[in-house]
């Protein structure tokens, strides 16, 4: 991962607004890490960690005792993971690389120590937590009230991510009828949506499988803002 990529991601993140001395220390203490698609970046209950997304697509999810998963956030380059756990402690969420991804891992003390003595750092963290809250509310709204197109996209990403093996392709083993049932629609509508995505080069389909070719564009179809 090139230093230039890290710099560009930092410039797009809330971290760019930190005092120069804090930002310099953050870059000095941080380390880069690459994750193949399908690998786990963070397990529920693990020690708090923070990381800047440099490239790829990262999903944050919760799992039920029965193993069902629901995505609560997608993170793109320039997004920072783990700010909430630095403040509140370990969270019952997992983090997975949906696409091959690069992260710049941040030493927790690099942010928490200056936040206790510098109100500028504390306020920057508070603003970031506020943005995360509003994005979570927006994602909840899409899940509950989104269009069929949005719900199908979100369900495909969830299902494919749950079934994905490390370094394996992103594919959901599901029929059009099962997709329609999950999205609260009918098979004909879902078939039309999939056909449009197929023509656009977002997915490829077979009788019982949908292969996601462009996860970023499918995420945008789900109501997310691609490229954040």
Helices and strands as residue ranges (DSSP letters): H 3-12, G 14-17, H 20-29, E 31-35, E 40-42, E 50-55, E 58-63, E 69-75, E 80-81, H 83-88, E 94-97, E 101-106, H 108-117, H 119-145, H 148-163, E 171-172, H 176-183, H 187-199, E 203-206, E 209-212, H 215-221
